[in-house]
Amino acid sequence: MKLFSAKKKSDADDFTVQTSLSSTNKHPFSMLDNYSPYCEKQLELYKSLREAIPVIDAAISKLVRLIGTFEIKCKDKSAQKSLDNFLQDVRVNNNSNGIMQFIYTYFDQLLTYGSAVGEIVMSKDFRFVKALYNASLEDVRLKQLDSSLDVLVCAKGKDMSYTPVKYQELICLSLLNPTPGRVQGTSILKGLPFVSSILLKIFNTIGVNFERVGNVRFAITYKPQENAHINTKQRVQEIATQWSKAMRDKSQVCDFVSVGDVSVKVIGADNQVLSCDIEIRHLLEQIVAKLSIPPFLLGLSWSSTERMSAQQADILTSELEYYRTILNPVIKKICRQFLRTSSLCDEFEINWSNISLLDETELATARLHNAQAQQIELSLAEVKS
């Protein structure tokens, strides 16, 4: 039973999620002393960046998919079989199964906000692991104790106060490039709001200009003759009425006929629209550089050589390896919790898959060269002997 739920579930689903306490009431000034807050405005800012700039959302999504999969190798065969079944079938949140779904959501949260919080949900009797839960950063706060290096994870209550969760050992916490002296990670989107705001202004201006071009405005000028004895105001009203009628009637082609010196011009037709291709590329280069994603993976066909693309792929590989080292403690914590509650041997290792087929090719080429070198060395040794 979740703490915020009012209904009691069956015994099969009887478990408790500690970090899911939330309230529909939002208060913008709910920061407490000695807490490292995840500012709700900051969370909304990063979320808005992903929604507003497709390149940012695509880059994070590709990083999540490129992180790859892993296998757990246990020394005990019985533990291996039980652990494989658990990792494949464990319930994740409300609608998913498998530890990879938990890791993908966890990693996505880590990249976007710089911090990620998850929970190992136990059964009511604490005899087995029931599920894995990705906590919302809006519902948790981290508190660093003054006397030690320990960090307390606090959950939001209905009264908008934050209290430490009871079982801290069941909480998974990861921080990306944490700020010294503070329990708060650094999002990979840090530094992009200013550049993104300029890019959005350009996009908005382009949209407005094309709306004006597509739905043109006309300037009608009437110059009455000096000796004509007519009612100028009445003539202008008649011209306006007939012009409006001609523009509204879209079912057929209408001609506008007038007597006198009448000229029709498109407003803004003589003005030249500013070119912004270079500016947009400069801004996108800043964004791509911050996200550490090769441009060709984002559909940006910038001029680059084959060697440059290979070097960019190598840099991306090192980035993914770094992210894997951050995720390893979380995976180990989940696996150890399952094995210990199942009274199984908790000795295992994590084997990540190779990041790409290019890595497979490079590794195979390296093995081939090593084998050829060894064969040559053995041949030379036989000749000398």
Backbone torsions as a table, in degrees:
resi	resn	phi	psi	omega
1	MET	NA	123.9	176.2
2	LYS	-73.6	148.8	-174.2
3	LEU	-67.5	-26.0	-179.7
4	PHE	-90.0	-3.6	-177.8
5	SER	-84.9	142.6	-179.5
6	ALA	-93.9	-14.0	-177.9
7	LYS	-108.8	145.7	179.8
8	LYS	-92.9	130.7	-178.1
9	LYS	-88.8	176.3	179.5
10	SER	-70.5	169.9	-177.6
11	ASP	-65.1	-28.9	-179.1
12	ALA	-65.8	-29.1	-179.5
13	ASP	-111.5	24.4	-175.1
14	ASP	-85.6	93.4	176.7
15	PHE	-149.4	166.8	-172.7
16	THR	-122.3	133.1	173.2
17	VAL	-105.0	121.6	-173.3
18	GLN	-81.3	-33.8	-170.9
19	THR	-96.7	16.6	-176.3
20	SER	-102.2	8.0	178.4
21	LEU	-67.3	123.9	179.9
22	SER	-150.7	164.6	179.7
23	SER	-137.4	149.4	179.3
24	THR	-73.5	-18.1	179.2
25	ASN	-78.9	130.3	179.4
26	LYS	-113.4	136.3	178.7
27	HIS	-128.2	121.0	-174.5
28	PRO	-72.0	-12.0	-177.7
29	PHE	-121.1	52.6	-176.4
30	SER	-100.2	19.8	179.0
31	MET	-73.6	141.1	-179.4
32	LEU	-113.1	158.2	178.7
33	ASP	-66.9	146.2	177.7
34	ASN	68.0	13.8	177.7
35	TYR	-107.8	148.3	171.3
36	SER	-100.1	96.5	-169.7
37	PRO	-81.0	148.0	165.0
38	TYR	-92.5	95.7	-175.1
39	CYS	-58.6	128.0	-178.3
40	GLU	-62.1	-34.2	177.7
41	LYS	-66.1	-36.8	178.6
42	GLN	-67.9	-39.5	177.2
43	LEU	-62.6	-43.3	178.7
44	GLU	-65.7	-34.2	179.1
45	LEU	-63.3	-48.8	-179.4
46	TYR	-66.2	-36.3	176.8
47	LYS	-65.0	-39.8	179.2
48	SER	-67.7	-35.1	177.8
49	LEU	-60.6	-41.6	179.6
50	ARG	-67.6	-34.7	179.6
51	GLU	-76.0	-33.3	-174.3
52	ALA	-84.9	-35.4	-176.5
53	ILE	-111.3	103.8	-178.0
54	PRO	-58.9	-31.2	-179.0
55	VAL	-63.2	-38.8	179.8
56	ILE	-65.9	-46.1	-180.0
57	ASP	-64.7	-40.6	178.9
58	ALA	-65.0	-38.5	-179.3
59	ALA	-64.7	-45.7	179.9
60	ILE	-65.9	-41.1	179.2
61	SER	-63.0	-38.9	179.2
62	LYS	-70.2	-36.9	176.2
63	LEU	-61.7	-39.4	179.2
64	VAL	-64.1	-42.6	-179.4
65	ARG	-73.0	-33.2	-178.0
66	LEU	-76.7	-11.0	-180.0
67	ILE	-62.8	-24.4	174.3
68	GLY	83.8	-170.0	-179.9
69	THR	-119.2	173.0	-178.3
70	PHE	-143.4	162.7	175.0
71	GLU	-126.8	146.4	178.0
72	ILE	-106.4	122.9	179.7
73	LYS	-108.6	115.9	179.1
74	CYS	-102.8	152.1	176.9
75	LYS	-76.0	-32.3	179.9
76	ASP	-89.1	128.1	-177.6
77	LYS	-67.5	-39.8	178.7
78	SER	-65.2	-39.3	176.8
79	ALA	-66.0	-36.2	179.6
80	GLN	-61.4	-46.0	-178.3
81	LYS	-66.1	-44.3	-179.8
82	SER	-64.7	-41.3	-178.5
83	LEU	-68.1	-38.6	178.1
84	ASP	-61.9	-43.6	178.3
85	ASN	-64.0	-38.9	180.0
86	PHE	-65.6	-47.3	-177.6
87	LEU	-65.4	-28.1	-178.4
88	GLN	-83.5	-33.7	-171.6
89	ASP	-111.8	-1.8	-175.9
90	VAL	-61.1	139.9	179.8
91	ARG	-74.1	136.2	-179.9
92	VAL	-123.9	119.9	-178.5
93	ASN	54.7	-133.4	-174.8
94	ASN	-106.4	-14.3	-170.8
95	ASN	-144.0	21.1	-177.7
96	SER	-137.6	165.8	176.7
97	ASN	-140.6	148.7	178.0
98	GLY	99.9	139.4	-176.4
99	ILE	-66.5	-26.2	-179.2
100	MET	-65.7	-32.8	176.5
101	GLN	-65.2	-37.8	176.1
102	PHE	-66.1	-43.7	-178.0
103	ILE	-66.8	-40.6	-179.8
104	TYR	-63.0	-46.0	178.3
105	THR	-65.7	-40.5	178.8
106	TYR	-61.9	-45.2	-179.0
107	PHE	-69.1	-38.3	176.4
108	ASP	-61.1	-43.0	177.4
109	GLN	-64.9	-39.0	-179.4
110	LEU	-64.2	-42.7	-179.6
111	LEU	-69.3	-42.1	-174.4
112	THR	-70.7	-44.9	-172.6
113	TYR	-109.3	-9.3	-178.7
114	GLY	85.3	-8.4	179.8
115	SER	-142.9	149.4	178.2
116	ALA	-142.3	138.6	-179.6
117	VAL	-129.8	128.9	175.5
118	GLY	-133.3	170.9	-177.5
119	GLU	-141.9	140.0	171.8
120	ILE	-90.5	111.0	-175.5
121	VAL	-89.8	119.8	-179.3
122	MET	-95.8	160.5	172.8
123	SER	-68.4	168.1	-175.3
124	LYS	-62.6	-34.1	179.9
125	ASP	-90.9	3.3	178.2
126	PHE	60.2	31.7	-178.9
127	ARG	-95.3	-19.1	179.3
128	PHE	-157.2	162.0	178.5
129	VAL	-80.3	125.2	-176.1
130	LYS	-91.3	-42.0	-174.9
131	ALA	-163.0	173.3	172.7
132	LEU	-120.4	141.1	-172.2
133	TYR	-133.3	129.2	174.0
134	ASN	-92.6	113.1	-176.9
135	ALA	-81.8	146.1	174.4
136	SER	-79.8	135.3	-179.7
137	LEU	-67.9	-16.7	176.2
138	GLU	-72.2	-16.9	-175.7
139	ASP	-104.5	1.2	-177.0
140	VAL	-131.2	156.5	171.4
141	ARG	-137.4	150.4	179.0
142	LEU	-108.5	133.5	-179.6
143	LYS	-121.9	124.2	179.3
144	GLN	-97.1	125.5	-179.2
145	LEU	-73.7	142.7	-177.4
146	ASP	-71.6	-30.9	-172.2
147	SER	-91.4	-5.4	-176.7
148	SER	-153.2	-179.3	177.5
149	LEU	-92.8	5.4	-179.1
150	ASP	-70.5	150.5	178.7
151	VAL	-122.7	130.4	177.5
152	LEU	-100.0	131.1	174.6
153	VAL	-94.0	122.7	-177.0
154	CYS	-112.8	139.0	-179.3
155	ALA	-105.6	148.9	-179.1
156	LYS	-80.0	133.8	177.3
157	GLY	-98.4	177.5	-179.4
158	LYS	-68.7	-23.0	178.0
159	ASP	-89.4	14.6	178.0
160	MET	68.3	11.3	176.2
161	SER	-95.3	159.7	-177.8
162	TYR	-116.3	125.8	179.3
163	THR	-124.3	143.0	179.5
164	PRO	-61.2	137.9	177.2
165	VAL	-67.9	153.1	-171.1
166	LYS	-71.0	-42.4	-174.4
167	TYR	-111.7	88.1	-178.2
168	GLN	-67.7	-25.6	-177.6
169	GLU	-70.1	-12.9	179.1
170	LEU	-93.6	0.7	-177.1
171	ILE	-95.7	133.7	174.9
172	CYS	-104.3	125.5	-177.0
173	LEU	-133.1	132.1	176.7
174	SER	-135.7	139.8	178.4
175	LEU	-124.5	133.1	-179.9
176	LEU	-96.8	116.4	-179.2
177	ASN	47.5	62.7	-175.8
178	PRO	-63.0	147.2	177.3
179	THR	-73.5	129.7	179.6
180	PRO	-57.4	131.9	178.6
181	GLY	86.0	-3.8	-179.5
182	ARG	-133.6	146.5	177.9
183	VAL	-93.2	74.9	-178.7
184	GLN	-158.4	129.2	-179.3
185	GLY	-81.9	172.9	-179.4
186	THR	-115.6	121.3	179.4
187	SER	-69.8	148.8	175.9
188	ILE	-71.9	-9.7	177.5
189	LEU	-88.6	-0.7	179.3
190	LYS	-64.9	131.6	-177.2
191	GLY	95.6	-9.1	-178.5
192	LEU	-92.0	-19.5	-178.6
193	PRO	-56.1	-41.9	-178.0
194	PHE	-65.6	-48.2	-179.9
195	VAL	-64.1	-39.9	-178.8
196	SER	-67.4	-34.8	179.4
197	SER	-64.0	-39.4	176.9
198	ILE	-65.2	-43.0	179.5
199	LEU	-62.2	-40.3	179.1
200	LEU	-67.0	-34.4	176.9
201	LYS	-63.9	-40.6	178.6
202	ILE	-65.2	-45.4	179.3
203	PHE	-61.3	-41.6	179.9
204	ASN	-65.3	-39.7	178.4
205	THR	-64.9	-40.9	177.0
206	ILE	-60.7	-42.7	178.5
207	GLY	-62.4	-42.3	179.1
208	VAL	-65.1	-42.2	-179.5
209	ASN	-63.8	-42.8	179.8
210	PHE	-69.6	-30.9	175.5
211	GLU	-66.0	-38.3	178.0
212	ARG	-70.1	-38.4	179.1
213	VAL	-69.1	-41.8	-179.6
214	GLY	-70.6	-31.7	178.8
215	ASN	-119.6	77.9	-170.1
216	VAL	-69.4	151.8	173.6
217	ARG	-107.4	144.0	-177.2
218	PHE	-113.3	143.7	174.0
219	ALA	-111.9	116.1	-177.7
220	ILE	-105.9	122.3	-178.6
221	THR	-115.6	127.1	178.9
222	TYR	-117.0	124.4	179.3
223	LYS	-114.1	101.3	-179.5
224	PRO	-70.3	150.6	177.4
225	GLN	-71.3	151.9	-175.3
226	GLU	-68.4	-37.1	-176.1
227	ASN	-95.1	2.4	-178.4
228	ALA	-77.6	128.3	179.7
229	HIS	-96.2	78.5	-179.6
230	ILE	-132.7	162.8	176.7
231	ASN	-85.3	104.1	-175.7
232	THR	-61.5	-42.5	-179.0
233	LYS	-62.5	-42.4	179.4
234	GLN	-65.7	-39.9	179.4
235	ARG	-65.3	-40.3	178.3
236	VAL	-63.9	-42.0	178.3
237	GLN	-63.5	-39.2	178.3
238	GLU	-65.3	-42.0	177.7
239	ILE	-62.3	-43.5	179.9
240	ALA	-63.4	-40.6	179.8
241	THR	-64.4	-47.6	-179.0
242	GLN	-67.0	-36.4	177.0
243	TRP	-65.4	-43.6	178.5
244	SER	-63.0	-39.9	178.9
245	LYS	-63.8	-42.0	179.4
246	ALA	-65.1	-35.4	-178.8
247	MET	-76.9	-30.3	-178.5
248	ARG	-78.1	-31.2	-176.3
249	ASP	-78.2	96.8	-176.6
250	LYS	-95.6	-5.5	-178.1
251	SER	-75.9	-23.5	-179.1
252	GLN	-149.0	163.9	180.0
253	VAL	-77.6	128.0	-179.2
254	CYS	-117.3	138.0	176.7
255	ASP	-101.0	146.0	178.0
256	PHE	-108.3	119.1	-177.9
257	VAL	-117.8	132.2	-179.9
258	SER	-143.0	156.9	178.7
259	VAL	-108.3	133.8	-180.0
260	GLY	111.1	-173.3	-178.9
261	ASP	-86.8	89.9	-178.3
262	VAL	-119.4	128.3	178.3
263	SER	-124.2	141.5	-179.4
264	VAL	-121.7	126.9	178.7
265	LYS	-133.4	151.1	176.3
266	VAL	-84.7	127.8	-179.2
267	ILE	-67.4	127.3	177.5
268	GLY	82.9	3.4	-178.4
269	ALA	-67.3	-28.1	-178.7
270	ASP	-83.0	-10.5	-178.2
271	ASN	-86.0	144.9	-179.7
272	GLN	-96.0	128.1	179.6
273	VAL	-74.4	132.1	-177.9
274	LEU	-67.6	138.2	175.6
275	SER	-83.5	133.1	-175.7
276	CYS	-127.6	15.4	-178.5
277	ASP	-62.7	-42.9	-178.6
278	ILE	-66.3	-42.8	-179.9
279	GLU	-63.8	-42.0	179.5
280	ILE	-63.4	-41.0	179.2
281	ARG	-64.9	-41.4	178.6
282	HIS	-60.2	-41.8	179.8
283	LEU	-68.5	-40.8	178.5
284	LEU	-65.9	-33.5	176.9
285	GLU	-63.6	-38.6	176.9
286	GLN	-64.6	-42.0	-179.3
287	ILE	-66.6	-46.1	-179.1
288	VAL	-64.5	-37.7	178.4
289	ALA	-63.1	-37.1	179.6
290	LYS	-71.4	-33.1	-176.6
291	LEU	-86.0	-10.0	177.4
292	SER	59.3	39.2	178.6
293	ILE	-116.6	130.7	175.5
294	PRO	-59.1	138.3	-176.4
295	PRO	-58.0	-34.7	-175.8
296	PHE	-67.5	-21.7	176.1
297	LEU	-73.8	-17.8	-179.6
298	LEU	-103.3	10.1	179.3
299	GLY	78.9	15.9	179.0
300	LEU	-94.3	109.7	-175.8
301	SER	-88.3	65.1	175.1
302	TRP	-83.4	151.3	-178.4
303	SER	-67.3	124.0	177.9
304	SER	-154.9	147.3	179.6
305	THR	-82.8	167.7	179.2
306	GLU	-65.0	-37.4	179.5
307	ARG	-67.0	-38.6	178.4
308	MET	-65.0	-39.7	177.9
309	SER	-63.5	-39.3	178.0
310	ALA	-64.9	-40.5	177.8
311	GLN	-65.7	-39.2	176.5
312	GLN	-63.6	-38.2	177.3
313	ALA	-64.8	-37.9	177.7
314	ASP	-64.8	-40.9	178.1
315	ILE	-63.5	-41.8	177.5
316	LEU	-62.2	-38.4	178.5
317	THR	-61.4	-42.8	178.5
318	SER	-65.1	-36.0	176.9
319	GLU	-63.7	-44.8	-179.4
320	LEU	-66.0	-36.5	176.4
321	GLU	-62.9	-38.0	177.9
322	TYR	-65.0	-42.6	179.0
323	TYR	-63.9	-34.4	179.3
324	ARG	-65.5	-35.5	177.8
325	THR	-65.6	-27.7	177.1
326	ILE	-75.2	-33.9	-178.1
327	LEU	-81.4	-21.5	-177.0
328	ASN	-57.7	-45.7	179.0
329	PRO	-60.0	-33.9	178.4
330	VAL	-66.4	-45.1	179.3
331	ILE	-63.2	-43.1	179.3
332	LYS	-63.1	-39.5	-179.2
333	LYS	-63.8	-41.7	180.0
334	ILE	-67.1	-45.4	-177.9
335	CYS	-65.8	-41.7	179.7
336	ARG	-65.1	-38.4	179.4
337	GLN	-63.3	-41.4	178.7
338	PHE	-67.0	-46.4	-176.4
339	LEU	-65.9	-39.2	-178.5
340	ARG	-71.3	-40.0	177.2
341	THR	-69.4	-21.7	177.6
342	SER	-94.2	4.3	179.6
343	SER	58.5	43.6	178.9
344	LEU	-116.6	164.5	179.4
345	CYS	-66.1	130.0	-175.4
346	ASP	-101.6	25.8	176.0
347	GLU	-94.6	119.9	-177.7
348	PHE	-158.0	172.8	175.3
349	GLU	-140.7	154.2	-178.2
350	ILE	-102.3	125.4	178.1
351	ASN	-115.9	107.6	178.2
352	TRP	-81.3	148.6	175.5
353	SER	-73.7	156.8	175.7
354	ASN	-64.0	145.0	-170.8
355	ILE	-68.1	-36.1	-177.8
356	SER	-151.0	170.1	176.0
357	LEU	-65.7	-26.3	176.7
358	LEU	-62.3	-38.5	177.2
359	ASP	-63.9	-41.4	178.0
360	GLU	-59.4	-43.1	-179.4
361	THR	-64.9	-44.1	179.9
362	GLU	-63.4	-42.1	179.2
363	LEU	-65.1	-41.5	179.0
364	ALA	-65.1	-40.1	177.7
365	THR	-64.3	-40.4	178.5
366	ALA	-64.6	-42.1	177.5
367	ARG	-63.0	-39.3	179.2
368	LEU	-63.9	-44.5	179.5
369	HIS	-64.6	-39.0	178.0
370	ASN	-64.4	-40.8	179.2
371	ALA	-65.8	-41.1	178.4
372	GLN	-64.5	-41.4	178.0
373	ALA	-63.5	-40.9	179.3
374	GLN	-65.2	-38.9	179.4
375	GLN	-65.2	-40.4	178.2
376	ILE	-64.9	-41.8	178.0
377	GLU	-61.7	-39.5	178.8
378	LEU	-67.5	-37.8	178.0
379	SER	-63.8	-42.2	178.8
380	LEU	-66.0	-37.1	178.9
381	ALA	-66.2	-37.6	178.4
382	GLU	-67.6	-37.5	180.0
383	VAL	-65.9	-42.3	-179.5
384	LYS	-65.8	-36.0	-178.8
385	SER	-75.2	NA	NA
